[in-house]
Amino acid sequence: MNEEAQAKAYALANFSEPHDLFVDKFKEKFPNFSFNDVVLDLGCGPCDITRRFSLSYPDASFHAVDGASRMLMHAKALNEESGLTDRIKLIKTCLPDVKLPQSLYHLIISNSLLHHLHNPFSLWRTIRQHAKPYASIFIMDLIRPTDEVTVRYFSDEYAKDEPDILKDDFENSLRAAFTIEEVQQQLNESGLKQLQVEQASDRHMIIFGTL
């Protein structure tokens, strides 16, 4: 997702509802979580969730990873506006062979990256390689609808006021997403059975747990 029109549309879009859901669900699943270490954010895009997360956990800093340089360009500008450049380090690298400033992390988060990957096991491999013992994992992604009618319904319901490029991306993302059962099978095959998968909204799932 490295075209300027696409990156700009994502940077300017209002994702308050799903991105607040991400933070709220994290707090629900990890209610006693306190953190003064580095969070690894995989597939950060323009860093909207990273910034929202940083407001709830002001002692945390972030290594925010994305493979799209234009997404990171917008993230940099928005982080500067928010005064968060000291806390959010942007890293351009691609899964699964990520190059990171440190090898292991206590917390790994990711939003809507899984369905973008050519090989979904790249995400699970990266998590296993870079999670410390007893690391917390929290991931949110779309759930693939059962039919095209539902894709169109979600598009009309949640993207009707967005530019066509975002609406098209949302529909394609829904089609490319996995079911909860498919993700559970991926976890089983990746040696991550301790992670749980739950439906979080009519179109989102969360994958979470402690390794």
Phi and psi in degrees as a GROMACS rama.xvg file:
@    title "Ramachandran Plot"
@    xaxis  label "Phi"
@    yaxis  label "Psi"
@TYPE xy
-116.577  9.38744  ASN-2
-78.6753  141.867  GLU-3
-60.9676  -42.5976  GLU-4
-61.3382  -39.7749  ALA-5
-68.537  -47.4634  GLN-6
-62.5678  -42.5704  ALA-7
-64.4832  -41.3103  LYS-8
-61.1504  -41.9781  ALA-9
-67.0851  -39.2644  TYR-10
-65.8487  -33.3224  ALA-11
-91.9918  -13.8794  LEU-12
-69.9384  154.316  ALA-13
-97.0009  102.607  ASN-14
-106.609  29.3059  PHE-15
-56.1238  -45.1147  SER-16
-63.546  -56.3354  GLU-17
-69.8553  -32.9586  PRO-18
-76.9529  -33.2247  HIS-19
-67.0654  -35.2995  ASP-20
-59.8045  -40.9908  LEU-21
-56.4298  -51.0363  PHE-22
-67.436  -41.5702  VAL-23
-63.9921  -41.1923  ASP-24
-68.9316  -34.8132  LYS-25
-61.3482  -46.4912  PHE-26
-61.9264  -35.6711  LYS-27
-66.4546  -41.0121  GLU-28
-83.6363  -24.1582  LYS-29
-127.488  67.2991  PHE-30
-66.451  -25.1864  PRO-31
-104.494  19.555  ASN-32
-74.6191  126.594  PHE-33
-130.894  144.044  SER-34
-150.87  130.395  PHE-35
-134.019  33.3868  ASN-36
-119.624  -166.879  ASP-37
-95.2679  129.486  VAL-38
-94.4143  134.624  VAL-39
-95.8209  118.329  LEU-40
-110.273  111.044  ASP-41
-94.6887  123.955  LEU-42
75.7157  51.6208  GLY-43
-73.1942  -21.8704  CYS-44
57.9122  -134.768  GLY-45
-78.6402  7.97706  PRO-46
74.5748  23.4993  CYS-47
-63.4863  -46.9512  ASP-48
-67.0517  -37.8535  ILE-49
-57.51  -45.2721  THR-50
-67.1535  -41.6778  ARG-51
-62.9292  -42.1905  ARG-52
-62.6331  -39.5071  PHE-53
-64.5609  -29.8473  SER-54
-69.0559  -33.7885  LEU-55
-81.5916  -24.5  SER-56
-128.938  76.1669  TYR-57
-67.5942  -13.2498  PRO-58
-90.7761  -5.72986  ASP-59
-87.9513  151.795  ALA-60
-120.074  170.724  SER-61
-138.442  139.383  PHE-62
-106.076  105.978  HIS-63
-102.952  116.378  ALA-64
-106.909  134.714  VAL-65
-153.335  152.179  ASP-66
-92.3236  -5.24668  GLY-67
-104.436  114.353  ALA-68
-63.6213  -34.2935  SER-69
-71.3727  -35.2164  ARG-70
-60.295  -43.9746  MET-71
-69.3224  -29.9006  LEU-72
-62.3063  -44.6521  MET-73
-69.6566  -37.0548  HIS-74
-59.5504  -43.5549  ALA-75
-58.9352  -47.1353  LYS-76
-63.3752  -42.8353  ALA-77
-71.2729  -34.9751  LEU-78
-66.0772  -37.2625  ASN-79
-64.5597  -42.6468  GLU-80
-61.1704  -33.2966  GLU-81
-88.7872  -2.76957  SER-82
68.9547  34.0314  GLY-83
-116.509  12.8008  LEU-84
-64.8068  -27.8456  THR-85
-73.7848  -23.1743  ASP-86
-101.482  -20.2996  ARG-87
-117.024  111.104  ILE-88
-96.2048  121.328  LYS-89
-88.0832  136.008  LEU-90
-133.669  119.505  ILE-91
-90.8217  110.237  LYS-92
-163.305  158.686  THR-93
-118.611  142.65  CYS-94
-72.0852  149.369  LEU-95
-92.4485  -7.18514  PRO-96
-93.9118  62.7792  ASP-97
-74.5161  145.417  VAL-98
-111.921  112.008  LYS-99
-121.475  155.662  LEU-100
-67.1859  -23.7468  PRO-101
-138.189  159.271  GLN-102
-87.7199  -30.6423  SER-103
-132.182  149.793  LEU-104
-135.894  148.628  TYR-105
-82.2785  -23.807  HIS-106
-139.579  128.356  LEU-107
-123.89  127.78  ILE-108
-124.553  158.638  ILE-109
-162.787  140.12  SER-110
-129.309  125.74  ASN-111
54.2638  35.1515  SER-112
-96.9042  -37.0137  LEU-113
-53.2073  -46.0318  LEU-114
-73.9759  -11.5437  HIS-115
-86.4137  -13.6271  HIS-116
-82.9839  137.706  LEU-117
-62.0728  -37.0721  HIS-118
-125.031  108.083  ASN-119
-60.7161  -24.1324  PRO-120
-68.8205  -13.0331  PHE-121
-60.9073  -37.8005  SER-122
-67.4767  -47.3286  LEU-123
-66.9123  -36.1088  TRP-124
-64.4739  -42.9525  ARG-125
-63.2404  -41.5194  THR-126
-62.4676  -45.7821  ILE-127
-63.8015  -35.16  ARG-128
-74.0114  -29.613  GLN-129
-118.509  8.72386  HIS-130
-94.3392  131.149  ALA-131
-69.8498  161.563  LYS-132
-56.0993  134.83  PRO-133
66.9022  23.3701  TYR-134
-66.5152  149.495  ALA-135
-93.5121  138.21  SER-136
-124.506  133.326  ILE-137
-144.466  121.005  PHE-138
-133.962  140.003  ILE-139
-127.034  140.716  MET-140
-152.593  170.031  ASP-141
-73.98  157.745  LEU-142
-106.732  130.653  ILE-143
-68.6975  124.597  ARG-144
-65.3718  159.945  PRO-145
-78.8455  -18.0628  THR-146
-154.945  168.65  ASP-147
-69.6975  -28.0945  GLU-148
-60.733  -40.9965  VAL-149
-69.6008  -36.6141  THR-150
-57.1699  -47.9188  VAL-151
-65.598  -37.605  ARG-152
-63.1352  -48.4457  TYR-153
-61.9069  -38.8934  PHE-154
-62.6969  -45.4657  SER-155
-67.9063  -32.7519  ASP-156
-77.6898  -39.7987  GLU-157
-115.682  -10.331  TYR-158
-130.551  14.3931  ALA-159
-65.336  -28.4785  LYS-160
-97.6223  4.16014  ASP-161
-89.6045  159.027  GLU-162
-58.109  156.131  PRO-163
-56.7092  -35.9842  ASP-164
-63.9367  -36.7272  ILE-165
-74.4582  -38.8486  LEU-166
-63.0145  -43.8671  LYS-167
-63.5528  -41.9506  ASP-168
-62.5909  -41.4178  ASP-169
-63.0265  -44.6453  PHE-170
-63.5288  -43.063  GLU-171
-66.5907  -34.9229  ASN-172
-65.9991  -41.2963  SER-173
-60.3044  -41.5803  LEU-174
-68.3578  -31.0463  ARG-175
-87.3681  -11.7297  ALA-176
-70.2936  170.889  ALA-177
-106.773  163.959  PHE-178
-85.9041  164.362  THR-179
-60.1826  -39.6975  ILE-180
-64.8241  -39.0472  GLU-181
-65.8697  -40.4344  GLU-182
-66.7784  -40.7856  VAL-183
-60.009  -39.1981  GLN-184
-66.0528  -39.9396  GLN-185
-59.4801  -43.1174  GLN-186
-63.8043  -42.699  LEU-187
-60.6762  -43.0339  ASN-188
-73.0177  -21.1025  GLU-189
-94.6109  2.10564  SER-190
74.1704  29.4261  GLY-191
-121.723  41.8969  LEU-192
-63.6164  -20.4115  LYS-193
-73.2393  -13.6606  GLN-194
-80.8673  140.518  LEU-195
-102.043  154.131  GLN-196
-125.921  128.04  VAL-197
-137.925  151.19  GLU-198
-76.8155  131.545  GLN-199
-110.032  -20.5715  ALA-200
-156.892  -173.179  SER-201
-67.2171  -13.7738  ASP-202
-136.633  5.22308  ARG-203
-123.522  147.679  HIS-204
-120.315  157.529  MET-205
-121.797  144.268  ILE-206
-122.717  123.022  ILE-207
-152.996  161.675  PHE-208
152.661  -178.804  GLY-209
-116.054  129.428  THR-210
